[in-house]
Amino acid sequence: MNKAQQKLVHYGNLIAAVVRGMEAEQEALNPKFEQLRTAIDTDKLADINADDYAATKSAFAEGTATYQQQLDSLTAADAPARLMGNHKLLVAAYTDFVAGCQAMTDSLGKDKASLDVAAFNAAEQAQDAATEQIMKHLQRVSQLA
């Protein structure tokens, strides 16, 4: 295998690890997100136990930190030349995703009474838009690789 092929394999492995990590984190956080989303939508936020709320806030903060680590790995990646443009677009989309995650975590406030619903909803929309872009750029990378 020549150097260009080795670089492509290494990059492909990194991308696969980031995608697996992102999916695993989303699977772990989704039940907590769904609990909050349902409570907001049904106007029953007051029914959430304070300890559960604190655990959710903590899990969101840890998840955001994990996403940031993945972003750091992506940012530092040595992408093959033919993938460089799509790599930069992927990094930009992942940056937007992490910012949306941080915004959602920040929207939770110190307790459930201080949850900023408008900020929570905006963060969810930002994450959804960024996720669509991430998937689009991942697809392009896989087609070009």
LOVOZA-154050 format. One line per 8 residues: number of its first residue (from 1); for each residue x, y, z of N, C-alpha, C. Coordinates in nm, 3 decimals, decimal comma, m for minus. Atoms other than C-alpha are relative to their C-alpha. Example, Ala and Ser with C-alpha at 12.3 -4.5 7.8 and 13.67 -1.06 7.14 Angstrom:
<rs>
1> 0,089 m0,119 0,000 1,230 m0,450 0,780 0,090 0,120 0,000 | m0,082 m0,119 m0,006 1,367 m0,106 0,714 m0,077 0,109 0,073 .
</rs>
This chain:
<rs>
1> 0,085 m0,117 0,000 0,000 0,000 0,000 0,090 0,124 0,000 | m0,081 m0,122 0,004 0,143 0,339 m0,095 m0,050 0,100 0,105 | 0,035 m0,099 m0,103 0,131 0,650 0,126 m0,139 0,058 m0,017 | 0,133 m0,056 0,025 m0,182 0,793 m0,040 m0,109 m0,098 0,042 | 0,098 0,102 m0,040 m0,368 0,466 0,015 m0,004 m0,013 0,152 | m0,006 0,008 m0,146 m0,251 0,450 0,377 m0,072 0,118 0,063 | 0,066 m0,120 m0,051 m0,368 0,806 0,433 m0,152 m0,013 m0,013 | 0,143 0,019 0,022 m0,710 0,721 0,286 m0,058 m0,100 0,100 .
9> 0,046 0,101 m0,096 m0,744 0,412 0,505 m0,006 0,060 0,140 | m0,003 m0,062 m0,132 m0,643 0,606 0,816 m0,116 0,099 0,015 | 0,109 m0,098 m0,002 m0,889 0,884 0,732 m0,135 m0,071 0,008 | 0,125 0,077 m0,003 m1,166 0,632 0,663 m0,028 m0,060 0,136 | 0,016 0,056 m0,135 m1,106 0,466 0,999 m0,040 0,107 0,100 | 0,035 m0,110 m0,089 m1,122 0,803 1,174 m0,146 0,041 m0,019 | 0,138 m0,037 0,029 m1,448 0,894 1,002 m0,096 m0,105 0,057 | 0,085 0,108 m0,052 m1,597 0,555 1,091 m0,008 0,006 0,152 .
17> m0,001 m0,009 m0,146 m1,493 0,598 1,457 m0,084 0,118 0,048 | 0,079 m0,117 m0,038 m1,647 0,946 1,474 m0,149 m0,029 m0,018 | 0,141 0,032 0,025 m1,973 0,822 1,320 m0,051 m0,098 0,106 | 0,041 0,096 m0,105 m1,988 0,525 1,561 m0,017 0,070 0,134 | 0,007 m0,073 m0,127 m1,917 0,755 1,855 m0,121 0,092 0,006 | 0,116 m0,090 0,006 m2,181 1,004 1,745 m0,130 m0,079 0,017 | 0,121 0,082 m0,010 m2,442 0,732 1,701 m0,018 m0,056 0,141 | 0,009 0,056 m0,135 m2,361 0,575 2,038 m0,043 0,107 0,100 .
25> 0,035 m0,109 m0,092 m2,383 0,910 2,216 m0,146 0,040 m0,019 | 0,140 m0,036 0,026 m2,713 0,993 2,046 m0,095 m0,105 0,057 | 0,084 0,107 m0,057 m2,855 0,654 2,146 m0,010 0,013 0,151 | m0,001 m0,012 m0,146 m2,753 0,712 2,507 m0,080 0,121 0,048 | 0,066 m0,124 m0,043 m2,891 1,067 2,522 m0,147 0,009 m0,043 | 0,135 m0,015 0,054 m3,212 1,016 2,324 m0,111 m0,023 0,103 | 0,109 0,015 m0,098 m3,425 0,877 2,612 m0,016 0,123 0,090 | 0,007 m0,120 m0,084 m3,336 1,180 2,824 m0,057 0,117 m0,079 .
33> 0,055 m0,105 0,085 m3,406 1,414 2,535 m0,150 m0,018 m0,019 | 0,143 0,028 0,024 m3,740 1,246 2,462 m0,083 0,031 0,124 | 0,071 m0,032 m0,124 m3,841 1,279 2,828 m0,022 0,151 0,011 | 0,014 m0,146 m0,005 m3,773 1,653 2,816 m0,094 0,051 m0,110 | 0,082 m0,045 0,112 m3,932 1,696 2,472 m0,148 m0,024 0,029 | 0,138 0,034 m0,033 m4,250 1,520 2,587 m0,052 0,090 0,111 | 0,042 m0,086 m0,112 m4,263 1,720 2,912 m0,025 0,143 m0,048 | 0,019 m0,135 0,054 m4,224 2,046 2,719 m0,127 0,004 m0,085 .
41> 0,115 0,001 0,092 m4,481 1,950 2,454 m0,134 m0,016 0,071 | 0,125 0,024 m0,073 m4,739 1,840 2,710 m0,015 0,092 0,120 | 0,001 m0,097 m0,110 m4,663 2,124 2,952 0,002 m0,070 0,137 | m0,011 0,075 m0,125 m4,564 1,877 3,225 0,144 m0,003 0,050 | m0,139 m0,009 m0,045 m4,208 1,989 3,294 0,008 m0,010 0,153 | 0,001 0,003 m0,147 m4,301 2,029 3,660 m0,007 m0,143 0,054 | 0,012 0,139 m0,044 m4,366 1,653 3,676 0,133 m0,076 0,000 | m0,129 0,067 0,003 m4,002 1,567 3,609 0,067 0,014 0,136 .
49> m0,070 0,006 m0,127 m3,818 1,464 3,923 0,127 0,086 m0,008 | m0,117 m0,089 m0,002 m3,545 1,714 4,022 0,130 m0,076 m0,022 | m0,120 0,081 0,018 m3,285 1,436 4,040 0,015 m0,047 m0,145 | m0,002 0,040 0,141 m3,381 1,312 3,691 0,043 0,117 m0,087 | m0,036 m0,119 0,077 m3,353 1,666 3,559 0,150 0,028 0,012 | m0,143 m0,022 m0,022 m3,008 1,708 3,715 0,083 m0,104 m0,074 | m0,071 0,106 0,072 m2,900 1,374 3,569 m0,002 0,025 m0,150 | 0,010 m0,031 0,142 m3,025 1,480 3,227 0,096 0,113 m0,036 .
57> m0,090 m0,113 0,026 m2,837 1,810 3,246 0,145 m0,048 0,000 | m0,136 0,053 m0,008 m2,522 1,625 3,349 0,033 m0,087 m0,122 | m0,021 0,086 0,117 m2,563 1,368 3,070 0,017 0,084 m0,127 | m0,013 m0,088 0,116 m2,611 1,646 2,813 0,138 0,067 m0,002 | m0,132 m0,064 m0,008 m2,295 1,821 2,935 0,110 m0,099 m0,037 | m0,099 0,102 0,033 m2,097 1,497 2,916 m0,005 m0,036 m0,148 | 0,016 0,030 0,142 m2,239 1,422 2,572 0,060 0,109 m0,087 | m0,057 m0,112 0,076 m2,144 1,767 2,447 0,152 m0,005 0,005 .
65> m0,146 0,012 m0,012 m1,791 1,714 2,578 0,052 m0,112 m0,091 | m0,038 0,111 0,089 m1,776 1,382 2,390 m0,004 0,045 m0,145 | 0,009 m0,053 0,136 m1,895 1,549 2,072 0,114 0,096 m0,030 | m0,111 m0,093 0,020 m1,631 1,818 2,119 0,130 m0,076 m0,025 | m0,119 0,083 0,022 m1,361 1,550 2,145 0,001 m0,057 m0,141 | 0,010 0,053 0,136 m1,487 1,397 1,822 0,029 0,110 m0,102 | m0,027 m0,113 0,088 m1,482 1,740 1,658 0,150 0,030 m0,003 | m0,144 m0,023 m0,006 m1,124 1,788 1,777 0,075 m0,102 m0,085 .
73> m0,061 0,105 0,082 m1,031 1,456 1,615 m0,020 0,028 m0,149 | 0,029 m0,033 0,140 m1,202 1,557 1,291 0,083 0,119 m0,047 | m0,073 m0,122 0,036 m1,038 1,899 1,291 0,148 m0,030 m0,023 | m0,142 0,035 0,010 m0,693 1,745 1,339 0,028 m0,103 m0,107 | m0,018 0,107 0,097 m0,749 1,478 1,074 0,077 0,048 m0,122 | m0,077 m0,027 0,121 m0,516 1,464 0,778 m0,075 m0,065 m0,117 | 0,084 0,052 0,107 m0,768 1,424 0,497 0,079 m0,009 m0,131 | m0,062 0,007 0,133 m0,655 1,306 0,153 m0,039 0,123 m0,082 .
81> 0,018 m0,124 0,078 m0,625 1,593 m0,096 m0,135 0,002 m0,072 | 0,125 m0,001 0,077 m0,926 1,486 m0,305 m0,124 0,012 0,088 | 0,112 m0,010 m0,093 m1,145 1,488 0,007 0,005 0,128 0,084 | m0,022 m0,115 m0,087 m1,016 1,812 0,157 m0,120 0,096 0,004 | 0,115 m0,091 0,001 m1,308 2,032 0,045 m0,117 m0,055 0,078 | 0,111 0,062 m0,073 m1,569 1,789 0,172 0,034 m0,019 0,147 | m0,040 0,012 m0,141 m1,368 1,734 0,489 m0,024 0,132 0,073 | 0,020 m0,131 m0,063 m1,375 2,108 0,562 m0,149 0,027 0,020 .
89> 0,145 m0,016 m0,014 m1,751 2,113 0,500 m0,054 m0,088 0,113 | 0,040 0,092 m0,107 m1,791 1,812 0,730 0,038 0,058 0,137 | m0,045 m0,060 m0,126 m1,589 1,982 1,004 m0,089 0,119 0,036 | 0,087 m0,115 m0,026 m1,800 2,297 0,966 m0,138 m0,045 0,049 | 0,132 0,051 m0,042 m2,124 2,098 0,994 0,008 m0,060 0,140 | m0,015 0,060 m0,132 m1,993 1,907 1,297 0,019 0,109 0,105 | m0,017 m0,115 m0,090 m1,890 2,239 1,454 m0,137 0,059 0,034 | 0,136 m0,051 m0,022 m2,248 2,362 1,409 m0,079 m0,096 0,089 .
97> 0,069 0,100 m0,081 m2,377 2,036 1,560 0,041 0,013 0,147 | m0,050 m0,013 m0,137 m2,157 2,072 1,869 m0,052 0,130 0,063 | 0,053 m0,127 m0,052 m2,266 2,436 1,905 m0,147 m0,016 0,037 | 0,141 0,026 m0,032 m2,630 2,320 1,894 m0,014 m0,082 0,127 | 0,002 0,082 m0,123 m2,558 2,060 2,161 0,031 0,086 0,123 | m0,036 m0,087 m0,112 m2,392 2,321 2,381 m0,116 0,096 0,031 | 0,114 m0,090 m0,020 m2,686 2,558 2,328 m0,113 m0,072 0,072 | 0,105 0,076 m0,067 m2,927 2,283 2,433 0,036 m0,021 0,146 .
105> m0,044 0,019 m0,138 m2,724 2,206 2,742 m0,015 0,130 0,079 | 0,012 m0,129 m0,066 m2,711 2,576 2,826 m0,146 0,039 0,025 | 0,142 m0,036 m0,014 m3,089 2,607 2,778 m0,063 m0,064 0,123 | 0,059 0,071 m0,114 m3,147 2,370 3,069 0,004 0,082 0,129 | m0,005 m0,083 m0,121 m3,049 2,630 3,326 0,042 m0,081 0,121 | m0,046 0,068 m0,121 m2,970 2,543 3,686 m0,101 m0,103 0,052 | 0,103 0,097 m0,040 m3,302 2,362 3,744 m0,114 0,007 m0,100 | 0,107 0,008 0,101 m3,620 2,270 3,558 m0,084 0,127 m0,009 .
113> 0,076 m0,125 0,002 m3,786 2,598 3,654 0,067 0,105 m0,089 | m0,072 m0,099 0,081 m3,517 2,786 3,463 0,029 m0,049 m0,142 | m0,018 0,049 0,137 m3,534 2,578 3,143 m0,053 0,104 m0,098 | 0,036 m0,097 0,103 m3,541 2,815 2,845 m0,055 m0,078 m0,119 | 0,065 0,081 0,103 m3,793 2,645 2,614 0,032 0,050 m0,140 | m0,030 m0,055 0,134 m3,732 2,880 2,321 0,143 m0,036 m0,042 | m0,140 0,035 0,031 m3,355 2,820 2,340 0,014 m0,150 m0,022 | m0,001 0,146 0,017 m3,413 2,444 2,378 m0,049 m0,036 m0,140 .
121> 0,056 0,028 0,132 m3,631 2,440 2,066 0,093 0,046 m0,112 | m0,094 m0,051 0,101 m3,384 2,654 1,868 0,123 m0,090 m0,010 | m0,115 0,090 m0,001 m3,099 2,425 1,972 m0,033 m0,132 m0,069 | 0,042 0,124 0,067 m3,295 2,121 1,859 m0,002 0,020 m0,151 | 0,003 m0,027 0,144 m3,353 2,279 1,519 0,142 0,014 m0,057 | m0,138 m0,015 0,045 m2,985 2,373 1,490 0,070 m0,135 m0,010 | m0,059 0,135 0,004 m2,881 2,017 1,574 m0,053 m0,079 m0,118 | 0,060 0,074 0,112 m3,125 1,872 1,321 0,059 0,047 m0,133 .
129> m0,055 m0,054 0,124 m2,999 2,104 1,045 0,146 m0,042 m0,017 | m0,141 0,038 0,007 m2,636 2,030 1,129 0,015 m0,150 m0,028 | m0,005 0,144 0,023 m2,702 1,655 1,137 m0,027 m0,031 m0,147 | 0,026 0,019 0,144 m2,850 1,673 0,787 0,124 0,033 m0,082 | m0,122 m0,038 0,073 m2,537 1,852 0,667 0,112 m0,101 0,023 | m0,101 0,102 m0,029 m2,311 1,600 0,841 m0,023 m0,122 m0,087 | 0,032 0,119 0,080 m2,490 1,313 0,668 0,027 0,025 m0,148 | m0,023 m0,035 0,140 m2,473 1,490 0,333 0,150 m0,005 m0,031 .
137> m0,143 m0,005 0,026 m2,098 1,548 0,362 0,066 m0,137 0,021 | m0,051 0,136 m0,016 m2,033 1,196 0,492 m0,027 m0,083 m0,124 | 0,035 0,073 0,122 m2,213 1,059 0,189 0,094 0,041 m0,114 | m0,092 m0,047 0,106 m2,000 1,276 m0,042 0,139 m0,056 0,022 | m0,132 0,054 m0,029 m1,681 1,164 0,132 0,005 m0,147 m0,039 | m0,002 0,144 0,032 m1,778 0,798 0,096 m0,006 m0,024 m0,151 | 0,006 0,014 0,146 m1,858 0,848 m0,273 0,134 0,031 m0,065 | m0,128 m0,041 0,059 m1,524 1,017 m0,342 0,117 m0,088 0,043 .
145> m0,111 0,081 m0,055 m1,312 0,780 m0,133 0,027 m0,123 m0,084 .
</rs>
